[in-house]
Amino acid sequence: MLSLNIKEKSALYAAFMPHLRNGGLFIPTTRQYRLGDPVYMLLSLMDDPAKLPVAGVVAWITPQGAQANKQQGVGVQFSGDESGQNARRKIENLLGNSLQSSRPTHTL
């Protein structure tokens, strides 16, 4: 289980992966994963004391030494169940109009 605490809107924007079906998050890690590996996360977002339990699968891998100095880690696609839908909805509500930004993220 991974615990991820995102306290700033800019960090949430950089980690969010809206282009994945069900949405997802980029998680900086040096741990080795393979595409399709199941991942269970406890997310803490911004000032909300509640932790969101979310299941997902690895859908993106940024290896060490990636081009453009991208941070090493994995992109986890949220599951299509209620926990995944709740996480995506909460993130989209927190980001609001920032979702339309063209600023670079950890993945694109």
N, C-alpha and C positions, 0 to 999 in steps of 0.2 A: 504494500500500500504506500502510495506517495502522498505526502502532505505538501500542499502548495498554498502559500500565503501571498496574495497580491494586494498591496496597500495603495498603489498609485494608479490613477486612470491611464497614464501613459504606458505603464508596464502591462496593464490589462489589454490595452489596444495592441501592443506589440506581440502579446502572447495569443490573442484570440485568433481562431482560424474559422471565419464564417463560411469560407468556400467549401468546407467539408460538410457532407450530408450530416445533419444533426449538430453541426458545429464542433468545435474542439479547441484545445489549448496546446501551445508549445510549452514543454517543460524542460528547462535547462537541466541536464544531467550528464554525468560521465558513465553511468551504468549502461551496459550493452543491452540493446533490445533488437528484436527482429520485427519486420512488418507483420501485423496481425497478432502480435503478443497482447494478451489481455492486461489491462492496467486498471487499478482501483485507486481513486483519488479522494482526498478530503480537501475541499477548496475553502479557503477563507478569502472573501473578496471585500476590499476596501475597509470600511469601518463596521461592517456587519459582524457581530460576534458569532453568528451561527455558521457552522461548517456544513458545506454541501457534500454529501457522499455521491460520487459519480463513477460509474463504470464506463470503460471505453476500450478501444484497441489502438495500437500503434499504427498510424497511417502515414507518418512522415519521419524520416531520420536525417538529422544534420550531423555528419561525422566530424570528428576532431579535424581541424585544418581545412574546413570547408572554404570555398571561394568567398571573397568579399568579407572575410573575417566573421562570418556568421557564427553565432554561439552554438556550441555543441549541445544536442538534446534531441528530444522526440516530440512529434506532434501526435496528440491523442484525440481520436475522434470519439465524441460522446456517443453513448449507446442511444438507441431510439426509445428507450423506456422513459418513464416519468422523471427519473432523476436527471437524465441527459437533457430532456426538454426543459426542465426547471433551470438547470445550469445555463443553458443557452439563453433562455428568456431573461434571466437575471443579468447576465453579462451584457446582452443587447440593451437592456434598460439602463444599466450603468453607463454604457458607452454613448448611448443616444446618437447625436449627430456626428460624433467622432468616427462612426462606422463609414462615413462617406469620405474620409481623409485619404489622401494618396501617400501619406508618410510610410516609409518602409517598416516592415514588421520582422519578426525573427524568421519567418518562412518565405515571404514574398516581398 
